[in-house]
Amino acid sequence: MSSGKVLLGVLAGVAAGALLGVLFAPDKGWNTRKRISKKGDEYAEALTEKFNEFLDSVSEKFEEVKEEVSDFAEQAQAKAEEVKKNVKTAF
């Protein structure tokens, strides 16, 4: 199981627990709705932050792979030119 799925499951569990805790707390309706809204905003902000971190890590990995492929292509081209030069000098 990927860590992203585990993190999402934990966040969903925490959100559900917080929501149930607020709903069953003996408080006035307007105050309860206000608390639910506030918690929802906090969780949305946290989830957005985690998602942005995930995108950053994916972008970094992509750039690393892109550089490796570019280096490999340059090496392959250099080898091809070397072989081409060797073939010309052989004849």
Buried (B, 14 or more C-beta within 10 A) or exposed (E): EEEEEEEBEEBEEEBEEBBEEBEEEEEEEEEBEEBBEEBEEEBEEEBEEBEEEEEEEEEEEEEEEEEEEEEEEEEEEEEEEEEEEEEEEEE
